[in-house]
Amino acid sequence: MTPNADIKQGVNSVKLHSLLQQQFGFDHFRTGQQAVIETILSGQSALAIFPTGSGKSLCYQFCAQQLPNLTLVISPLLALMKDQLAFLTSKGIAAASIDSSLTYEQTQQVMRDVRDNRTRILMVSVERFKNERFRQFLHSVPISLLVVDEAHCISEWGHNFRPDYLKIPQFCQAFSIPQTLLLTATATAQVKHDMASRFGLTPTQIIQTGFYRANLDLSVLAVSQQDKNNQLVDCVNYYANNGQTGAGIVYVTLQQTAEDVAQVLMDQGINARAYHAGMEQEARQSIQQQFMDNQVQVIVATIAFGMGIDKSDIRFVIHYDLPKSIENYSQEIGRAGRDGQLSHCVTLANLDGLNTVENFVYGDTPEPESIKQLLEIIADETDQGRWEVQELPLSTACNIRSLPLKTLFVQLELLGVISPSFAYFADFKYRFVEDKQVILSRFNPERQAFLNQLFEHTLFKKIWGQLDFDSLYQQYGAERQRVVAALEYLAEQQLIILETKKITQVYNVNQQALVNPAQLQALSVQLSDYFADNERKEIVRISQLVAFFELNTCLSASLAEYFDDQAAPKSCGHCSVCRGQIAVLSKQALAPLPDSANVVALLAPLHQVAQAKSLPTVTVATQAKFLAGMVMPRFSRLKVKQFEGFGRFSAYRYKDILAAVNKVNS
């Protein structure tokens, strides 16, 4: 499938500008937009690297109106989808999403609208492709363009690597999608080349605009932890014009800090609210809407806030805590000044919170023992070359967080140990909307017989029934795919209501790779080395961040250079360094870690509860993570947050804690 002939032959400036005015009400394209649109409408794929807030989304929104079939958008955040859907709706463009917030009936309606070509744009998360019902639906729909938002997530060199993104090129092939459009704001030269190679893009298909934004004033203020609140209040009052005008965001690392800092601002008469992932969804949505409507002036937020925010008049972004990386920093300050007016980006910097940023990295590094346990589970549970797994119980069993567990699966795929076969819901429940006999009467005798078998192998409790796939297959040889298709059809025709849960991944396993202990050990070491290398890369990324904040050269120029923008001015004249204010970051002196006897006493309850639950010996790394207060899957099962030792050393760097634990275990 290719764009229709009129569009391919008629990609000219006058035509495009006329369509832009008609469909979006804009008089002109922003820098880079027209080049991307022309590339897509000429039948090619493209990678667009534009700064945050510079109109990447319009590129696919515009193209979707000209292409003959569906534009499918992979977006990383529900908030981002909802914000873009609201914009499209305001322009009269038919768009929808399939996501966890929809009811069953709403999802079915979206699918019907897509099939009937009433919906031009469909937005989903990458995880949606694990859903066998969704994949079956996609096979029935012609797709013109696949859009990958936040496309840097596909690169292992990127700051937000998401393993599931590695599979996106396969989706293009599986669903016969002829073109892709990759969108990102934060791509170093290495990440840019990685993205292009994975999708087979040539340099002419990469459109990159300048990273530098002249209206952003960057400042790094070296502030001690004790003075940080006073400095924050002064900054907010100054940039918000004594509390009268100007919206702003204050970024923090931890959820509790968001609550505490918001309270500090409110106590000073500033109209502020906290926002973080630990809040109820309704409360978050309400606060976000109040901010958009200028009813709340300042949001104090973790990184959970901002990806879906398109508010043009944010006058200041303040980092109360260090961001996670230069990439995160650039994304977060990019939310300021999208109207082109002067906006201030301030970092209240010291090194006291460095351990918190580092701990996110160490917590995501699986221990060698956990990796080996995972491999043993795969070897033990594989039956005739097939392994079925549900991720959540496996995460707890191996004590590996969800993201690194997914990364392990992808690495095992790349090494040829496992290959994904399909995913299915372990549980299919349905209830009748129409009488069973009425449903059967709608079909010919052959299909009546098949549906009768399906109904007979369903155990009903009151009105809901659970289908037993295994017994249905054993007695009648009914293949699962045909059964699922039948249920989907009945649901689409509104004859039944269908519910699914407990997604199960099915992998084909190369059992020869796991046949003996020596192979398991060698593979475990190889994977452990991979994660150790990633850990080193992330710690280097944090050290680059600290070095950036202590620069004695122009901050704006250095930031642009980091993102491969060679055209930015070498001296902006409007950052703290250009004003002669070079930051030297300090760290509060901490008392030495307690002696070995105290460490042993703090760890004793952890060992006792693990022994009581018949779990393996608690590793040195797990002990250190317990004292650092890192949240690990197994800790939830052991309910360790009640113990005095959990998080007792959270103010210290993980490597120092690990050294103290090694000392008592030697």
C-alpha positions as CSV (number, residue, x, y, z in Angstrom):
1,M,0.0,0.0,0.0
2,T,1.2,3.5,-0.8
3,P,-0.3,7.0,-0.6
4,N,-2.8,7.7,-3.3
5,A,-1.5,9.0,-6.6
6,D,-2.9,12.5,-6.2
7,I,-1.0,13.0,-3.0
8,K,2.2,11.4,-4.2
9,Q,2.2,13.6,-7.4
10,G,0.9,16.7,-5.7
11,V,3.3,17.2,-2.8
12,N,3.9,20.9,-3.3
13,S,4.1,23.8,-1.0
14,V,0.9,25.6,-2.1
15,K,-1.2,22.5,-1.8
16,L,0.2,21.6,1.7
17,H,-0.2,25.1,3.0
18,S,-3.8,25.2,1.8
19,L,-4.5,21.8,3.6
20,L,-2.8,23.1,6.7
21,Q,-5.1,26.1,6.8
22,Q,-8.2,24.1,6.1
23,Q,-7.7,21.2,8.5
24,F,-5.7,22.8,11.3
25,G,-6.3,26.6,11.0
26,F,-2.5,27.3,11.0
27,D,-1.0,29.8,8.6
28,H,2.4,28.2,8.3
29,F,4.5,25.2,9.1
30,R,7.1,25.3,11.9
31,T,10.7,24.5,11.0
32,G,11.1,20.9,9.8
33,Q,7.4,20.0,9.7
34,Q,7.0,20.4,5.9
35,A,10.1,18.4,5.1
36,V,8.8,15.5,7.2
37,I,5.3,15.7,5.7
38,E,6.7,15.7,2.2
39,T,8.9,12.7,2.9
40,I,5.9,10.7,4.2
41,L,3.5,11.7,1.5
42,S,6.1,10.8,-1.2
43,G,5.9,7.2,0.1
44,Q,9.0,7.1,2.3
45,S,9.6,6.6,6.0
46,A,11.2,9.3,8.1
47,L,12.9,10.1,11.5
48,A,12.0,13.6,12.9
49,I,14.2,15.0,15.7
50,F,12.6,18.2,16.9
51,P,13.0,19.9,20.3
52,T,10.2,19.4,22.9
53,G,7.2,21.5,22.0
54,S,8.1,22.3,18.4
55,G,5.3,20.4,16.7
56,K,6.4,16.9,16.0
57,S,2.8,15.6,16.4
58,L,1.4,17.7,13.7
59,C,3.6,15.8,11.2
60,Y,1.6,12.6,11.6
61,Q,-1.7,14.3,12.3
62,F,-1.5,16.1,9.0
63,C,-0.3,13.1,7.0
64,A,-3.1,10.9,8.5
65,Q,-5.7,13.1,6.7
66,Q,-4.1,12.6,3.3
67,L,-3.2,8.9,3.5
68,P,-5.9,6.3,2.4
69,N,-5.8,4.0,5.4
70,L,-5.3,4.0,9.2
71,T,-2.4,5.8,10.9
72,L,-1.4,3.7,13.9
73,V,0.5,5.6,16.6
74,I,2.5,4.0,19.3
75,S,2.7,6.3,22.3
76,P,4.4,5.7,25.6
77,L,2.0,7.4,28.0
78,L,-1.8,7.4,28.4
79,A,-1.7,11.1,29.4
80,L,0.1,11.9,26.1
81,M,-2.5,10.0,24.1
82,K,-5.4,11.8,25.9
83,D,-3.9,15.2,25.3
84,Q,-3.3,14.6,21.6
85,L,-6.8,13.1,21.2
86,A,-8.3,16.2,22.7
87,F,-6.4,18.4,20.2
88,L,-7.5,16.2,17.3
89,T,-11.1,16.2,18.4
90,S,-11.0,20.0,18.6
91,K,-10.0,20.1,14.9
92,G,-12.7,17.7,13.9
93,I,-10.3,14.9,13.1
94,A,-11.5,11.3,13.8
95,A,-9.0,9.8,16.3
96,A,-9.2,7.3,19.1
97,S,-7.1,5.2,21.5
98,I,-7.4,1.7,22.8
99,D,-6.1,1.7,26.4
100,S,-6.8,0.5,29.9
101,S,-9.1,3.4,30.7
102,L,-11.8,2.2,28.2
103,T,-14.7,-0.1,29.1
104,Y,-15.3,-3.2,27.1
105,E,-18.1,-1.6,25.1
106,Q,-15.9,1.5,24.4
107,T,-13.1,-0.7,23.1
108,Q,-15.5,-2.6,20.8
109,Q,-16.9,0.7,19.4
110,V,-13.4,2.0,18.7
111,M,-12.6,-1.2,16.8
112,R,-15.9,-0.9,14.8
113,D,-15.1,2.7,13.9
114,V,-11.6,1.7,12.7
115,R,-12.9,-1.2,10.6
116,D,-15.5,1.1,9.0
117,N,-12.8,3.7,8.2
118,R,-14.6,6.2,10.4
119,T,-11.4,6.7,12.5
120,R,-8.3,8.0,10.8
121,I,-5.8,7.8,13.8
122,L,-5.6,5.1,16.4
123,M,-3.2,5.5,19.4
124,V,-2.0,2.6,21.5
125,S,0.9,1.7,23.8
126,V,3.6,-0.8,22.6
127,E,2.4,-3.2,25.3
128,R,-1.0,-3.5,23.5
129,F,0.7,-5.7,20.8
130,K,1.1,-8.5,23.4
131,N,-2.7,-8.7,23.4
132,E,-3.8,-11.5,21.1
133,R,-7.2,-9.9,20.6
134,F,-5.6,-6.7,19.5
135,R,-3.2,-8.4,17.1
136,Q,-6.1,-10.3,15.5
137,F,-7.9,-7.0,15.1
138,L,-4.9,-5.4,13.4
139,H,-4.7,-8.2,10.8
140,S,-8.2,-7.2,9.6
141,V,-7.4,-3.5,9.1
142,P,-5.3,-1.9,6.3
143,I,-2.7,0.5,7.8
144,S,-0.9,3.2,5.9
145,L,1.5,4.5,8.5
146,L,3.0,3.5,11.8
147,V,4.1,6.4,14.0
148,V,6.5,5.8,16.9
149,D,6.4,8.6,19.4
150,E,9.4,8.9,21.8
151,A,11.2,6.7,19.4
152,H,14.5,7.0,21.3
153,C,13.0,4.3,23.6
154,I,14.1,1.7,20.9
155,S,17.8,2.4,21.5
156,E,19.8,0.8,24.2
157,W,22.0,3.9,24.1
158,G,19.0,6.0,24.9
159,H,18.0,7.2,28.4
160,N,14.5,5.7,28.3
161,F,15.2,2.3,26.7
162,R,12.1,0.1,26.6
163,P,12.7,-3.5,25.5
164,D,9.3,-3.9,23.8
165,Y,10.3,-1.1,21.4
166,L,12.9,-3.4,19.9
167,K,10.0,-5.4,18.4
168,I,8.4,-2.5,16.5
169,P,10.3,-3.2,13.2
170,Q,8.8,-6.7,13.3
171,F,5.3,-5.3,13.7
172,C,5.7,-3.4,10.4
173,Q,6.3,-6.7,8.7
174,A,3.7,-8.7,10.6
175,F,0.9,-6.2,9.8
176,S,2.1,-5.2,6.3
177,I,2.7,-1.5,7.2
178,P,4.5,0.2,4.4
179,Q,5.8,3.3,6.1
180,T,7.0,4.4,9.5
181,L,7.5,7.9,11.1
182,L,9.8,8.0,14.1
183,L,9.5,11.1,16.4
184,T,11.8,12.2,19.3
185,A,13.2,15.3,20.9
186,T,16.2,13.7,22.7
187,A,18.6,11.9,20.4
188,T,22.3,12.0,20.7
189,A,24.3,11.1,17.5
190,Q,24.6,7.5,18.7
191,V,20.9,7.1,19.4
192,K,20.0,8.7,16.1
193,H,22.1,6.3,14.1
194,D,20.7,3.4,16.2
195,M,17.1,4.3,15.4
196,A,17.9,4.8,11.7
197,S,19.6,1.4,11.3
198,R,16.8,-0.5,13.0
199,F,14.3,0.9,10.5
200,G,16.6,1.0,7.5
201,L,16.5,4.8,7.1
202,T,19.0,6.7,5.0
203,P,20.4,10.1,6.0
204,T,18.0,11.8,3.6
205,Q,15.1,10.4,5.6
206,I,16.3,12.0,8.8
207,I,15.0,15.5,9.5
208,Q,16.7,17.2,12.4
209,T,16.0,20.8,13.4
210,G,18.2,22.9,15.7
211,F,18.1,21.9,19.4
212,Y,18.8,25.4,20.8
213,R,15.9,27.6,22.0
214,A,16.8,31.2,22.4
215,N,13.9,32.0,24.8
216,L,15.0,29.6,27.5
217,D,17.2,31.1,30.2
218,L,19.2,28.3,31.9
219,S,20.5,28.7,35.5
220,V,22.3,26.4,37.8
221,L,22.3,27.6,41.4
222,A,24.6,25.8,43.9
223,V,22.4,25.5,47.0
224,S,22.9,23.6,50.2
225,Q,20.1,21.2,51.2
226,Q,19.3,23.3,54.2
227,D,18.8,26.5,52.1
228,K,16.9,24.8,49.2
229,N,13.4,25.5,50.4
230,N,14.1,29.2,51.0
231,Q,15.8,29.5,47.6
232,L,12.9,27.7,45.9
233,V,10.3,30.1,47.5
234,D,12.4,33.1,46.4
235,C,12.6,31.7,42.8
236,V,8.9,30.9,42.5
237,N,7.9,34.3,43.9
238,Y,10.3,36.1,41.5
239,Y,9.4,34.2,38.4
240,A,5.7,34.1,39.1
241,N,5.7,37.9,39.7
242,N,5.0,37.7,43.4
243,G,2.3,35.1,42.9
244,Q,0.2,37.0,40.5
245,T,1.0,35.5,37.1
246,G,3.0,32.8,35.4
247,A,2.6,29.1,35.6
248,G,5.5,26.8,36.6
249,I,6.6,23.3,37.3
250,V,8.9,22.2,40.1
251,Y,10.5,18.7,39.5
252,V,11.5,16.4,42.3
253,T,12.7,12.8,42.4
254,L,10.5,11.2,45.1
255,Q,6.7,11.1,45.6
256,Q,7.0,12.1,49.3
257,T,9.3,15.1,48.3
258,A,6.5,16.3,46.0
259,E,4.1,16.4,48.9
260,D,6.5,18.0,51.2
261,V,7.7,20.7,48.8
262,A,4.1,21.5,47.7
263,Q,3.2,22.1,51.3
264,V,6.2,24.4,51.8
265,L,5.0,26.5,48.9
266,M,1.4,26.5,50.0
267,D,2.5,27.6,53.5
268,Q,4.1,30.7,51.8
269,G,0.8,31.5,50.1
270,I,1.8,30.1,46.7
271,N,-1.0,28.4,44.8
272,A,0.8,25.0,44.4
273,R,-0.2,21.3,44.3
274,A,1.7,18.0,44.3
275,Y,1.4,15.6,41.5
276,H,2.9,12.0,41.4
277,A,2.1,8.5,40.3
278,G,1.2,7.4,43.9
279,M,-2.0,9.6,43.8
280,E,-5.4,8.4,42.7
281,Q,-5.9,8.8,38.9
282,E,-8.9,11.1,39.4
283,A,-6.9,13.4,41.7
284,R,-4.0,13.6,39.2
285,Q,-6.4,14.4,36.3
286,S,-8.1,17.0,38.4
287,I,-4.9,18.7,39.4
288,Q,-3.6,18.6,35.8
289,Q,-6.8,20.2,34.5
290,Q,-6.7,22.9,37.1
291,F,-3.1,23.7,36.1
292,M,-4.1,23.8,32.4
293,D,-7.0,26.1,33.3
294,N,-4.7,28.4,35.4
295,Q,-6.6,27.5,38.6
296,V,-3.3,26.1,40.0
297,Q,-0.2,28.1,39.4
298,V,2.6,25.7,40.4
299,I,2.8,21.9,40.1
300,V,5.4,20.1,42.2
301,A,5.9,16.9,40.4
302,T,7.9,13.7,39.8
303,I,8.6,12.8,36.2
304,A,5.1,11.3,36.1
305,F,4.0,14.9,35.1
306,G,4.7,16.6,31.8
307,M,4.7,14.2,28.9
308,G,1.1,14.9,28.1
309,I,1.2,18.6,28.9
310,D,0.9,21.0,26.1
311,K,0.6,24.3,28.0
312,S,2.3,27.1,26.0
313,D,2.7,29.7,28.8
314,I,4.8,27.8,31.4
315,R,7.1,30.6,32.5
316,F,9.5,28.6,34.7
317,V,10.7,25.0,35.3
318,I,12.7,24.5,38.5
319,H,14.6,21.3,39.3
320,Y,14.4,21.0,43.1
321,D,16.3,17.6,42.8
322,L,18.8,16.6,40.2
323,P,17.2,15.1,37.1
324,K,18.0,11.5,36.1
325,S,20.1,12.5,33.1
326,I,20.9,15.3,30.6
327,E,18.2,13.8,28.3
328,N,15.6,14.0,31.1
329,Y,16.7,17.5,31.9
330,S,16.3,18.6,28.3
331,Q,12.8,17.1,28.1
332,E,11.7,18.7,31.3
333,I,12.9,22.2,30.6
334,G,11.5,21.8,27.1
335,R,8.0,22.2,28.6
336,A,8.7,25.9,29.4
337,G,8.1,28.7,27.0
338,R,6.4,26.9,24.1
339,D,4.8,30.3,23.2
340,G,8.3,31.6,22.4
341,Q,8.3,34.0,25.3
342,L,11.1,34.3,27.8
343,S,11.0,31.4,30.3
344,H,13.4,30.4,33.1
345,C,14.9,27.0,33.8
346,V,16.6,26.8,37.2
347,T,18.3,23.8,38.8
348,L,18.8,24.1,42.6
349,A,21.9,21.8,42.6
350,N,23.9,20.0,45.2
351,L,25.2,16.4,45.3
352,D,23.1,15.3,48.3
353,G,20.5,13.6,46.2
354,L,23.0,11.9,43.9
355,N,22.6,8.6,45.7
356,T,18.8,8.6,45.0
357,V,19.4,9.1,41.3
358,E,22.0,6.3,41.3
359,N,19.8,3.9,43.3
360,F,17.3,3.8,40.4
361,V,20.1,2.4,38.3
362,Y,21.4,-0.1,40.9
363,G,17.8,-1.3,41.6
364,D,17.3,-2.1,38.0
365,T,20.4,-4.3,37.7
366,P,19.5,-8.0,38.3
367,E,21.8,-10.0,40.5
368,P,23.7,-12.9,38.9
369,E,21.9,-15.3,41.2
370,S,18.6,-14.0,40.0
371,I,19.6,-14.3,36.3
372,K,20.7,-17.9,36.9
373,Q,17.4,-18.7,38.7
374,L,15.5,-17.3,35.7
375,L,17.4,-19.6,33.3
376,E,16.8,-22.6,35.6
377,I,13.1,-21.8,35.6
378,I,13.0,-21.6,31.8
379,A,14.9,-25.0,31.5
380,D,12.7,-26.7,34.1
381,E,9.3,-25.4,32.8
382,T,9.9,-25.8,29.1
383,D,7.7,-28.6,27.7
384,Q,8.4,-29.9,24.2
385,G,10.2,-26.7,23.3
386,R,7.5,-24.4,24.6
387,W,7.5,-22.2,27.7
388,E,4.5,-20.3,29.1
389,V,5.0,-17.5,31.6
390,Q,3.2,-14.7,33.3
391,E,5.6,-11.9,34.1
392,L,4.4,-10.7,37.5
393,P,4.8,-14.0,39.4
394,L,8.1,-14.6,37.6
395,S,9.3,-11.1,38.6
396,T,8.7,-12.0,42.3
397,A,10.1,-15.5,42.0
398,C,13.4,-14.2,40.6
399,N,13.5,-10.9,42.4
400,I,13.9,-9.0,39.1
401,R,12.0,-5.8,38.5
402,S,9.7,-5.6,35.5
403,L,11.8,-3.5,33.1
404,P,15.0,-5.5,33.5
405,L,13.0,-8.7,33.3
406,K,11.7,-7.6,29.9
407,T,15.2,-6.6,28.9
408,L,16.3,-10.1,29.8
409,F,13.7,-11.6,27.6
410,V,14.8,-9.5,24.6
411,Q,18.5,-10.4,25.2
412,L,17.6,-14.1,25.3
413,E,15.7,-13.6,22.0
414,L,18.8,-11.9,20.4
415,L,21.0,-14.8,21.7
416,G,18.6,-17.4,20.1
417,V,17.7,-19.0,23.4
418,I,14.0,-18.1,23.2
419,S,11.7,-16.7,20.5
420,P,8.3,-15.2,21.1
421,S,5.5,-17.4,19.7
422,F,2.4,-15.6,20.8
423,A,0.7,-14.2,23.9
424,Y,-2.8,-15.1,25.2
425,F,-5.1,-14.4,28.0
426,A,-5.1,-17.3,30.5
427,D,-8.7,-16.5,31.4
428,F,-11.6,-15.9,29.0
429,K,-14.9,-15.1,30.6
430,Y,-18.1,-14.3,28.9
431,R,-21.8,-13.9,29.5
432,F,-24.7,-14.0,27.1
433,V,-26.4,-10.9,26.0
434,E,-28.8,-12.9,23.8
435,D,-30.3,-16.3,24.6
436,K,-28.0,-19.1,23.7
437,Q,-30.5,-20.7,21.3
438,V,-31.1,-17.4,19.6
439,I,-27.4,-17.0,19.0
440,L,-27.1,-20.5,17.6
441,S,-30.0,-20.0,15.2
442,R,-28.1,-17.2,13.5
443,F,-25.5,-19.7,12.1
444,N,-25.4,-22.6,9.6
445,P,-25.3,-26.1,11.0
446,E,-21.5,-26.5,10.9
447,R,-20.9,-23.3,12.9
448,Q,-23.8,-24.1,15.3
449,A,-22.0,-27.4,16.1
450,F,-18.7,-25.6,16.7
451,L,-20.3,-22.9,19.0
452,N,-22.2,-25.7,20.8
453,Q,-18.9,-27.3,21.6
454,L,-17.5,-24.0,22.8
455,F,-20.5,-23.4,25.1
456,E,-20.4,-26.9,26.5
457,H,-16.8,-26.4,27.6
458,T,-17.6,-23.3,29.5
459,L,-18.1,-23.5,33.3
460,F,-20.8,-21.0,34.3
461,K,-21.1,-19.6,37.7
462,K,-24.3,-17.6,37.8
463,I,-24.2,-15.5,34.6
464,W,-20.4,-15.5,33.9
465,G,-18.7,-18.5,32.3
466,Q,-15.1,-19.4,32.0
467,L,-13.9,-21.3,28.9
468,D,-11.7,-24.4,29.3
469,F,-9.5,-24.3,26.1
470,D,-7.6,-27.5,27.0
471,S,-10.7,-29.7,27.3
472,L,-12.2,-28.2,24.2
473,Y,-9.0,-29.0,22.2
474,Q,-8.6,-32.5,23.6
475,Q,-12.2,-33.5,22.8
476,Y,-12.8,-31.7,19.5
477,G,-9.3,-30.5,18.3
478,A,-10.6,-26.9,18.3
479,E,-7.6,-24.7,17.7
480,R,-7.3,-21.8,20.2
481,Q,-7.0,-19.2,17.4
482,R,-10.3,-20.3,15.9
483,V,-12.0,-20.2,19.3
484,V,-10.7,-16.7,20.1
485,A,-11.9,-15.5,16.7
486,A,-15.3,-16.9,17.3
487,L,-15.6,-15.3,20.8
488,E,-14.4,-12.0,19.3
489,Y,-17.0,-12.2,16.5
490,L,-19.8,-12.9,19.0
491,A,-18.6,-10.0,21.1
492,E,-18.4,-7.6,18.1
493,Q,-22.0,-8.6,17.2
494,Q,-23.0,-7.8,20.8
495,L,-24.3,-11.3,21.4
496,I,-21.9,-11.8,24.4
497,I,-19.8,-9.7,26.7
498,L,-16.2,-10.9,26.8
499,E,-13.6,-10.3,29.5
500,T,-10.0,-11.4,29.4
501,K,-7.2,-11.3,32.0
502,K,-3.9,-12.9,33.1
503,I,-1.8,-12.4,30.0
504,T,0.5,-15.3,29.3
505,Q,3.5,-15.1,27.1
506,V,4.4,-18.2,25.1
507,Y,8.0,-18.7,23.9
508,N,9.7,-21.3,21.8
509,V,12.9,-22.4,23.6
510,N,16.1,-23.7,22.2
511,Q,16.6,-26.4,24.8
512,Q,20.1,-27.2,23.5
513,A,21.2,-23.8,24.9
514,L,20.1,-24.8,28.4
515,V,20.9,-28.5,28.4
516,N,23.6,-28.6,31.1
517,P,24.8,-26.6,34.2
518,A,27.9,-25.4,32.4
519,Q,25.8,-23.8,29.6
520,L,23.5,-22.2,32.2
521,Q,26.4,-20.8,34.1
522,A,28.1,-19.4,31.0
523,L,24.8,-17.8,29.8
524,S,24.2,-16.3,33.2
525,V,27.7,-14.7,33.2
526,Q,27.2,-13.3,29.7
527,L,23.8,-11.7,30.7
528,S,25.2,-10.4,34.0
529,D,28.1,-8.8,32.1
530,Y,25.6,-7.1,29.8
531,F,23.7,-5.6,32.7
532,A,26.9,-4.6,34.5
533,D,27.9,-2.8,31.3
534,N,24.5,-1.0,31.2
535,E,24.9,-0.1,34.8
536,R,28.3,1.5,34.1
537,K,26.8,3.4,31.2
538,E,24.0,4.8,33.4
539,I,26.4,5.8,36.1
540,V,28.5,7.6,33.5
541,R,25.4,9.3,32.3
542,I,24.8,10.6,35.8
543,S,28.4,11.8,36.1
544,Q,27.9,13.6,32.7
545,L,24.9,15.3,34.3
546,V,26.9,16.5,37.3
547,A,29.7,17.7,35.0
548,F,27.2,19.6,32.9
549,F,25.9,21.5,35.9
550,E,29.4,22.5,36.9
551,L,30.5,23.7,33.4
552,N,32.4,26.9,33.0
553,T,31.3,27.2,29.3
554,C,27.9,28.2,28.0
555,L,25.1,25.8,29.2
556,S,22.9,26.3,26.1
557,A,25.7,25.6,23.7
558,S,26.9,22.5,25.6
559,L,23.3,21.1,25.7
560,A,22.9,21.7,22.0
561,E,26.3,20.0,21.3
562,Y,25.3,17.0,23.4
563,F,22.3,16.5,21.1
564,D,24.4,16.8,17.9
565,D,23.2,20.3,17.1
566,Q,26.2,22.0,15.4
567,A,24.4,25.2,14.5
568,A,23.8,26.6,18.0
569,P,25.6,29.7,19.0
570,K,28.8,29.1,21.0
571,S,27.7,31.6,23.6
572,C,24.0,32.3,24.3
573,G,24.5,35.3,26.6
574,H,21.5,34.3,28.7
575,C,22.6,31.4,30.9
576,S,24.1,31.5,34.4
577,V,27.6,30.6,33.0
578,C,27.4,33.4,30.4
579,R,26.5,35.7,33.3
580,G,29.6,34.7,35.1
581,Q,27.9,32.4,37.7
582,I,29.8,29.0,37.6
583,A,28.3,26.5,40.0
584,V,30.4,24.3,42.3
585,L,28.2,21.6,43.8
586,S,28.6,20.7,47.4
587,K,27.6,17.6,49.4
588,Q,26.5,17.5,53.0
589,A,29.0,15.6,55.2
590,L,27.4,12.3,56.5
591,A,28.4,10.5,59.7
592,P,30.3,7.2,59.0
593,L,28.1,4.2,58.5
594,P,27.3,2.2,61.7
595,D,29.7,-0.5,62.8
596,S,29.3,-4.1,61.8
597,A,27.3,-5.1,64.9
598,N,24.6,-2.5,64.1
599,V,24.5,-3.6,60.4
600,V,24.1,-7.2,61.5
601,A,21.2,-6.3,63.8
602,L,19.4,-4.3,61.2
603,L,19.7,-7.2,58.7
604,A,18.6,-9.9,61.1
605,P,14.8,-9.5,60.6
606,L,15.3,-9.7,56.8
607,H,17.2,-13.0,57.1
608,Q,14.6,-14.4,59.6
609,V,11.5,-13.7,57.4
610,A,13.3,-15.1,54.3
611,Q,14.1,-18.2,56.2
612,A,10.5,-18.5,57.4
613,K,9.2,-18.2,53.8
614,S,11.7,-20.9,52.7
615,L,13.4,-18.5,50.2
616,P,17.0,-18.8,49.0
617,T,19.7,-17.2,51.1
618,V,19.5,-13.4,50.9
619,T,22.4,-12.2,48.7
620,V,24.8,-9.4,49.7
621,A,23.3,-7.2,47.0
622,T,19.8,-7.7,48.3
623,Q,20.9,-6.9,51.8
624,A,22.4,-3.7,50.6
625,K,19.2,-2.8,48.6
626,F,17.2,-3.4,51.8
627,L,19.3,-1.0,53.8
628,A,19.2,1.6,50.9
629,G,15.4,1.4,50.8
630,M,15.2,0.2,47.2
631,V,11.9,-1.4,46.3
632,M,12.4,-4.9,44.9
633,P,9.7,-7.5,43.9
634,R,10.6,-10.0,46.7
635,F,10.4,-7.2,49.3
636,S,6.7,-6.8,48.8
637,R,6.1,-10.5,49.5
638,L,8.2,-10.3,52.6
639,K,6.6,-7.1,53.8
640,V,10.0,-5.6,54.8
641,K,8.9,-2.0,54.9
642,Q,7.8,-2.6,58.5
643,F,11.4,-3.4,59.6
644,E,13.6,-0.8,61.2
645,G,16.5,-1.5,58.8
646,F,14.6,-0.9,55.5
647,G,15.9,2.4,54.1
648,R,17.9,3.1,57.2
649,F,20.9,4.1,55.0
650,S,19.0,5.8,52.2
651,A,21.1,8.9,52.5
652,Y,24.3,7.0,51.6
653,R,25.5,5.9,48.2
654,Y,24.8,2.3,47.3
655,K,28.4,1.3,46.8
656,D,29.3,2.4,50.3
657,I,26.3,0.4,51.7
658,L,27.4,-2.6,49.7
659,A,30.9,-2.3,51.1
660,A,29.5,-2.3,54.7
661,V,27.4,-5.4,54.0
662,N,30.3,-7.2,52.3
663,K,32.3,-6.5,55.5
664,V,29.8,-8.3,57.7
665,N,29.4,-11.2,55.3
666,S,33.2,-11.8,54.8
